[in-house]
Amino acid sequence: MQGFIEEGDVDGALRIKELMVESGCTLTTVSVNVLVNGLCREGRIEEALRFIYDEEGFSPDQVTFNALVSGLCRTGHIKQGLEMMDFMLEKGFDLDVYTYNSLISGLCKLGEIEEAVEILNHMVSRDCSPNTVTFNTLISTLCKENHVEAATELARVLTSKGFLPDVCTFNSLIQGLCLTSNREIAMELFEEMKDKGCEPDEFTYSILIDSLCSDKRLKQALRLLKEMEKCGCARNVVVYNTLIDGLCKSNRIEEAEDIFDQMEMLGVSRSSVTYNTLINGLCMSKRVEEASHLMDHMIMEGLKPDKFTYTSMLKYFCHQGDIKKAADIVQNMTLNGCEPDIVTYGTLILGLCKAGRVEIAHKLLRSVQMKGMVLTPHAYNPVIQALCRRKRTNEAMRLFREMMEKGDPPDAVSYKILFRGLCNGGGPIQEAVDFTVEMLENGVLPEFPSFGFLAEGLCSLSMEGTLVELINMVMEKGRFSPSETSIVKGFLKIQKFNDALANLGAILDRKRPRRF
């Protein structure tokens, strides 16, 4: 029975139980507990309880209750797990570290850290010593919830009580520190880990290398890779992919290629992500022929190019204005069983607009819509921008309204493109004013150069009152500080509109474009 359960085949274990009964064999407490544990591990708690109830002459013991508590906690039934704990205490059972660890783990999975610490305190008060699993569960959860200081303090407590942190403890802390941008402390902890004789594993190196690459500290990341290889740590494709990505983003393509080649020599299997990352890097460096050869090599290795592979090359040809080759890429995608998505079509639409082929882009937009795809701002924005540049603001506005009704909601870029077109397009000024109000109400601050054009138009038409209302709305929605607001309002009060606008523009420039 135990063998079947270890393989995850509880039904097979139950069949063995039936054969035992048919043969006249009496189930022992151990046999029943094995089956209860198997059912609980698969989350079949009701069956486990029914089985216990139906088994004549069987009295649940500590092992039985521990299996039930573990099963309840694994399936998110923490309340029932805690009730089971109370029942065990009432019946005189001494809860052991296994019981408490199940409860702490269950609470931590739900993010109930305070309750988990209460169980820890209850555990200690009953003279049940926590083990490394107990502490690692809490430390890992604290780090995931960004309570890195509390996790570090708990680790200190662990050490002071004689518990030696293991690789899981250090990994949780190092990851927490990296995620909260405390990379220097993470590196210090990494050195401390080695000094205390705790060998880093591939996960340790992966966390640190990823963090260093994100911070563009590639020299240190490469040094860690060498250390990882030298100490005989298991080689992880994720580590190599992270480095290749970091090198490509820093335009160090030759070094990325070296890492790519090393993987084959070291016996590390290259994944689709490995190839896609380097193909994208080569395309960004305008080495598209080499990227194409690499795609062929990818296929030879039995890996199928996906939308990320094709999109890298598509972006390159669109950027170069080579629409024929871009269209060929999309056609090849379809022929090879890789169905283009809205990102693919959006990229092609952008390329068509850049090449001045707005009508074809508009037709493609309609074609994609007919395929049943929900159009996104990524697809709409290039066409709206192209129409605005051609002073076709009525058509641009119709497309914007269509996006609101039928597609994904417009993003900040959508609003700014149309706002710029309305302000610079020579159309009715009231339309630009109304759209400014709409834009602000949707949480998008205007770009100042376009707002400046609108302000000039309002002043030339003696609509200063409207301008003042718009400026006040910008300051309110942009959450200007009292001092910023008072400066602008002071100039408005004495009708020095140019000075008011100059200060408004300087403040807007300091504020990053954002939703609020």
C-alpha positions in Angstrom: 0.0 0.0 0.0 2.8 2.4 0.9 4.4 1.8 -2.5 1.2 2.8 -4.3 0.8 5.9 -2.2 4.4 7.0 -2.8 3.7 6.8 -6.5 0.5 8.9 -6.0 -1.8 6.0 -6.7 -4.2 6.0 -3.7 -6.8 4.0 -5.6 -4.2 1.3 -6.1 -3.6 1.2 -2.4 -7.3 1.0 -1.7 -7.5 -2.0 -4.1 -4.8 -3.7 -2.0 -6.8 -3.0 1.1 -9.9 -4.7 -0.5 -7.7 -7.7 -1.3 -6.5 -7.9 2.3 -10.1 -7.8 3.6 -11.2 -10.5 1.1 -8.3 -12.7 2.2 -9.3 -12.3 5.8 -6.4 -10.1 6.8 -7.1 -7.7 9.6 -6.0 -4.1 9.0 -3.6 -2.8 11.6 -3.4 0.7 12.9 -0.4 1.2 10.7 -2.3 0.0 7.6 -5.2 2.4 8.3 -2.9 5.3 8.9 -1.0 4.6 5.6 -4.3 4.9 3.7 -5.5 7.9 5.7 -2.2 9.7 5.0 -2.5 8.8 1.3 -6.1 10.2 1.0 -5.1 13.3 2.9 -2.1 14.0 0.7 -4.4 14.0 -2.3 -6.9 16.3 -0.6 -9.5 13.6 -0.2 -10.3 14.6 3.4 -13.9 13.5 3.4 -13.0 10.1 2.2 -10.3 9.8 4.9 -12.8 10.8 7.6 -15.4 8.4 6.3 -12.8 5.6 6.1 -11.8 6.2 9.8 -15.5 6.2 10.8 -16.3 3.0 8.9 -13.2 1.0 10.1 -14.5 -1.1 13.0 -12.3 -1.3 16.1 -9.9 1.4 14.9 -9.0 4.2 17.3 -7.3 7.3 15.7 -3.9 8.0 17.1 -1.4 10.9 16.8 -0.3 9.8 13.3 -3.9 9.7 12.2 -4.7 13.2 13.5 -1.4 14.6 12.1 -2.3 13.3 8.6 -5.8 14.9 8.9 -4.4 18.3 10.1 -1.8 18.2 7.2 -4.5 17.4 4.7 -6.8 20.1 5.9 -4.1 22.7 5.8 -2.9 21.7 2.4 -6.4 22.1 1.0 -6.8 25.6 2.6 -9.2 24.4 5.3 -7.1 26.1 8.1 -10.1 26.8 10.3 -10.9 23.1 10.4 -7.2 22.3 10.9 -7.1 24.5 14.0 -10.3 22.9 15.3 -8.7 19.5 14.9 -5.7 20.8 16.9 -8.1 21.9 19.7 -9.8 18.5 19.6 -6.4 16.7 19.9 -5.6 18.8 22.9 -8.9 18.1 24.5 -8.3 14.3 24.0 -4.9 14.5 25.7 -2.7 14.2 22.6 0.7 16.0 22.8 1.0 17.9 19.6 4.4 17.4 17.9 6.5 19.4 15.5 4.8 17.8 12.5 1.3 19.0 13.7 2.5 22.5 14.3 4.5 22.7 11.1 1.4 21.7 9.1 -0.6 24.5 10.7 2.1 27.1 10.3 2.6 26.1 6.6 -1.1 26.3 5.9 -1.4 29.8 7.6 1.7 31.0 5.7 0.2 29.9 2.4 -2.8 32.2 3.1 -0.5 35.0 4.1 -1.7 34.9 7.7 1.7 35.6 9.2 0.6 36.9 12.6 -1.6 33.8 13.2 1.4 31.6 12.1 3.6 33.3 14.7 0.9 32.8 17.3 1.0 29.0 16.6 4.8 29.2 16.9 4.5 30.8 20.3 1.9 28.2 21.3 4.3 25.5 20.2 7.1 26.9 22.3 4.8 27.4 25.3 4.1 23.6 25.2 7.8 22.7 25.2 7.6 21.5 21.6 10.9 22.6 19.9 10.6 24.2 16.5 12.9 22.8 13.8 14.5 24.3 10.7 11.4 23.5 8.7 9.3 25.7 11.1 11.6 28.6 10.8 12.2 28.3 7.1 8.5 28.3 6.4 8.0 31.5 8.4 11.2 33.2 7.0 10.2 32.4 3.4 6.7 33.8 3.9 7.9 37.0 5.6 10.3 37.6 2.7 7.6 37.0 0.1 5.4 39.5 1.9 8.3 42.1 1.9 8.8 41.8 5.7 12.6 41.2 5.2 13.6 42.9 8.4 11.3 40.7 10.4 12.6 37.6 8.5 16.2 38.7 9.3 15.4 39.1 12.9 13.8 35.7 13.1 16.9 34.2 11.5 19.0 35.8 14.3 16.7 34.3 16.9 17.1 30.9 15.1 20.9 31.2 15.3 20.9 32.3 19.0 18.8 29.3 19.9 21.3 27.0 18.3 19.6 26.3 15.0 22.0 26.5 12.1 20.4 28.2 9.0 20.4 25.9 6.0 20.6 26.7 2.3 16.7 27.2 2.2 17.0 29.8 5.0 19.7 31.8 3.2 18.0 31.5 -0.1 14.8 33.0 1.3 16.6 35.9 2.9 18.8 36.6 -0.1 15.8 36.6 -2.4 13.9 38.9 -0.1 16.8 41.3 0.1 17.2 41.3 -3.7 13.5 41.9 -4.3 13.7 44.9 -2.0 16.8 46.3 -3.7 19.1 45.5 -0.8 21.6 43.8 -3.1 24.7 44.8 -1.2 23.3 43.2 2.0 22.3 40.2 -0.1 25.9 39.8 -1.3 27.2 40.2 2.3 24.8 37.4 3.4 26.0 35.3 0.5 29.6 35.6 1.7 28.5 34.9 5.3 26.7 31.8 4.1 29.9 30.4 2.6 31.9 31.4 5.7 29.6 29.4 7.9 30.1 26.3 5.7 26.7 26.4 4.0 27.2 25.6 0.4 25.1 27.8 -2.0 23.0 25.8 -4.5 21.9 26.7 -8.1 18.9 28.6 -6.7 21.2 30.9 -4.7 23.3 31.7 -7.7 20.2 32.1 -9.9 18.7 34.7 -7.4 21.9 36.7 -7.2 22.8 36.6 -10.9 19.2 37.7 -11.9 19.4 40.6 -9.4 22.8 41.7 -10.6 21.7 41.5 -14.3 18.6 43.6 -13.4 21.0 46.2 -11.9 23.3 45.9 -15.0 26.2 44.7 -12.8 27.2 42.2 -15.4 30.9 41.9 -14.4 29.8 40.6 -10.9 27.2 38.4 -12.5 29.7 36.8 -14.8 32.1 36.3 -11.9 29.4 34.5 -10.0 28.7 32.2 -13.0 32.4 31.2 -13.0 32.3 30.6 -9.3 29.1 28.5 -9.7 30.8 26.4 -12.5 34.0 26.0 -10.5 32.3 24.7 -7.3 30.5 22.0 -9.2 27.0 23.4 -8.5 24.3 22.0 -10.7 24.1 24.0 -13.9 20.7 25.7 -14.5 19.5 26.9 -17.9 17.7 29.7 -16.2 21.0 31.2 -15.0 22.5 31.2 -18.4 19.3 32.6 -20.0 19.4 35.4 -17.4 23.0 36.3 -18.3 22.3 36.2 -22.0 19.4 38.5 -21.6 21.4 40.9 -19.4 24.3 41.0 -21.9 21.9 41.5 -24.9 20.1 44.4 -23.2 23.5 46.0 -22.6 24.4 45.5 -26.3 27.2 43.1 -25.4 26.0 40.6 -28.0 29.4 38.9 -28.6 29.6 38.0 -24.9 26.0 36.7 -25.0 27.0 34.5 -27.9 30.0 33.2 -25.9 27.7 32.2 -23.1 25.4 30.6 -25.6 28.2 28.5 -27.0 29.5 27.6 -23.6 26.1 26.0 -22.7 26.6 23.4 -25.4 30.2 22.6 -24.3 29.0 22.3 -20.6 26.1 20.1 -21.5 23.4 22.6 -20.6 20.4 22.1 -22.8 19.4 25.4 -24.5 15.7 26.2 -24.3 13.3 28.2 -26.5 13.9 31.1 -24.1 17.7 30.9 -24.7 17.3 31.1 -28.5 14.5 33.7 -28.4 16.7 36.0 -26.1 19.7 35.8 -28.4 17.6 36.1 -31.6 16.0 39.3 -30.2 19.5 40.6 -29.2 20.8 40.0 -32.7 17.8 41.7 -34.3 18.3 44.7 -32.0 21.9 44.9 -33.1 20.7 44.8 -36.8 22.3 41.3 -37.3 19.1 39.9 -38.7 20.7 37.4 -41.1 22.5 35.8 -38.1 19.2 35.8 -36.2 17.6 33.9 -39.1 20.4 31.3 -39.1 20.0 30.9 -35.4 16.3 30.3 -35.9 17.2 27.5 -38.4 19.6 26.1 -35.8 16.8 26.2 -33.2 14.6 24.1 -35.5 17.4 21.6 -36.0 17.7 21.2 -32.3 14.0 20.2 -32.2 12.7 23.4 -30.8 9.8 25.1 -32.4 9.9 28.9 -33.0 7.1 30.6 -31.2 5.5 34.1 -31.5 8.4 35.6 -29.5 10.9 34.3 -32.0 9.0 35.6 -35.0 8.1 39.0 -33.3 11.7 39.8 -32.8 12.4 39.6 -36.5 9.1 41.2 -37.3 10.0 44.3 -35.2 13.3 44.6 -37.0 11.8 44.6 -40.5 9.0 47.0 -39.4 11.6 49.3 -37.9 13.5 49.2 -41.2 10.4 49.9 -43.2 10.7 46.6 -45.1 7.0 45.8 -45.0 7.3 42.9 -47.6 9.7 41.0 -45.4 7.6 41.8 -42.3 4.5 40.4 -44.1 6.5 37.3 -45.1 7.3 36.7 -41.4 3.6 36.8 -40.5 2.8 34.4 -43.3 5.6 32.0 -42.3 4.3 32.1 -38.7 0.9 30.8 -39.9 2.4 28.2 -42.3 4.5 26.8 -39.4 1.5 26.5 -37.1 2.2 29.6 -35.0 -0.9 31.6 -35.0 -0.2 35.4 -34.9 -1.7 37.2 -31.9 -2.8 40.8 -31.4 0.8 41.8 -30.5 2.0 40.4 -33.8 -0.6 42.3 -35.8 -0.1 45.4 -33.7 3.6 45.3 -34.6 2.8 44.9 -38.3 0.3 47.8 -38.1 2.9 50.0 -36.6 5.3 49.1 -39.4 2.7 49.9 -42.0 2.0 53.3 -40.4 5.7 54.2 -40.2 6.0 53.3 -43.9 3.1 55.7 -44.7 0.7 52.9 -45.6 -2.1 54.1 -43.4 -4.9 52.8 -45.5 -3.5 49.3 -45.5 -2.9 49.5 -41.8 -6.5 50.5 -41.3 -7.7 47.6 -43.5 -5.5 45.2 -41.5 -7.1 46.5 -38.3 -10.5 45.6 -39.7 -9.3 42.2 -40.8 -8.0 41.4 -37.4 -11.2 42.6 -35.8 -13.1 40.2 -38.1 -11.0 37.3 -36.9 -12.7 37.8 -33.5 -9.6 39.3 -31.7 -10.1 42.1 -29.2 -8.1 45.0 -30.4 -5.8 46.7 -28.0 -4.2 50.2 -27.8 -1.1 48.5 -29.2 -3.0 48.0 -32.5 -5.1 51.1 -32.5 -2.5 53.7 -31.4 -0.3 53.7 -34.6 -3.3 54.2 -36.9 -4.7 57.0 -34.7 -1.3 58.7 -34.6 -0.9 58.4 -38.4 -4.4 59.9 -38.9 -3.6 62.8 -36.6 -0.3 63.5 -38.4 -2.3 63.8 -41.6 -4.8 66.3 -39.9 -7.6 63.6 -40.2 -8.6 64.2 -36.6 -12.3 63.3 -37.2 -11.3 59.8 -38.3 -8.8 59.5 -35.4 -11.6 60.4 -33.0 -14.0 57.9 -34.5 -11.3 55.2 -34.1 -10.6 56.3 -30.5 -14.4 56.0 -29.7 -14.5 52.6 -31.4 -11.6 51.4 -29.1 -13.6 52.5 -26.1 -16.7 50.6 -27.2 -15.3 47.5 -28.8 -11.6 47.0 -27.8 -9.5 47.2 -24.7 -9.7 50.6 -22.9 -7.4 53.4 -24.3 -4.2 53.8 -22.4 -2.3 57.0 -21.5 -0.5 56.9 -24.9 -3.9 56.8 -26.7 -5.1 59.9 -24.9 -1.9 61.8 -25.5 -1.7 60.9 -29.2 -5.3 62.2 -29.8 -4.8 65.2 -27.5 -1.7 66.2 -29.5 -3.6 65.8 -32.8 -6.6 67.9 -31.6 -4.3 70.7 -30.3 -2.1 70.8 -33.3 -4.7 69.9 -36.0 -6.5 73.2 -36.4 -9.9 71.7 -35.6 -12.6 73.2 -33.4 -11.0 74.4 -30.1 -14.0 73.3 -28.0 -13.4 69.7 -29.1 -9.8 70.0 -27.8 -11.1 71.5 -24.5 -13.7 68.8 -24.0 -11.1 66.1 -24.7 -8.7 67.6 -22.2 -11.4 67.4 -19.5 -12.1 63.8 -20.5 -8.4 62.9 -20.5 -7.9 64.4 -17.0 -11.0 62.6 -15.6 -9.5 59.3 -16.9 -6.3 60.0 -14.9 -3.9 61.1 -17.7 -2.0 64.4 -17.4 -1.5 66.3 -20.7 1.9 66.8 -22.3 2.8 70.4 -21.9 3.9 71.3 -25.5 0.4 70.4 -26.8 -1.3 72.0 -23.8 0.7 75.1 -24.6 -0.7 75.2 -28.1 -4.2 74.8 -26.7 -3.5 77.6 -24.2 -2.4 80.0 -27.0 -5.5 79.2 -28.9 -7.8 79.9 -25.9 -6.0 83.2 -25.1 -6.3 84.3 -28.8 -10.0 83.7 -28.6 -10.3 85.6 -25.3 -11.2 82.3 -23.5 -8.9 82.9 -20.5 -11.7 81.7 -18.1 -11.7 78.3 -19.8 -7.9 78.2 -19.6 -7.9 78.9 -15.9 -10.4 76.1 -15.3 -8.3 73.7 -17.3 -5.1 74.7 -15.4 -6.9 74.3 -12.0 -8.1 70.8 -13.1 -4.5 69.8 -14.2 -3.1 70.9 -10.8 -5.9 69.0 -8.9 -5.6 65.8 -10.9 -1.8 66.0 -11.0 -1.7 66.4 -7.2 0.4 69.5 -7.2 1.9 70.5 -3.9 0.5 73.6 -2.1 3.6 75.6 -3.0 3.4 74.5 -6.7 -0.3 75.4 -6.8 0.2 78.8 -5.1 2.9 79.9 -7.6 0.7 79.1 -10.7 -2.5 80.5 -9.1 -0.6 83.7 -8.2 0.4 84.4 -11.8 -3.2 83.5 -13.0 -4.6 86.0 -10.5 -2.6 88.9 -12.0 -3.4 87.5 -15.5 0.3 86.8 -16.3 -0.7 83.7 -18.3 2.7 83.1 -19.9 4.4 83.0 -16.5 1.7 80.7 -15.2 2.1 78.4 -18.1 5.9 78.4 -17.9 5.7 77.3 -14.2 3.0 74.8 -15.0 5.2 73.3 -17.8 8.2 73.0 -15.5 6.2 71.2 -12.9 4.6 68.8 -15.4 8.1 68.0 -16.8 9.1 67.0 -13.3 6.2 64.6 -13.0 6.5 61.3 -14.8 3.5 60.4 -17.1 1.3 58.2 -15.0 -2.2 57.1 -14.1 -3.7 58.0 -10.8 
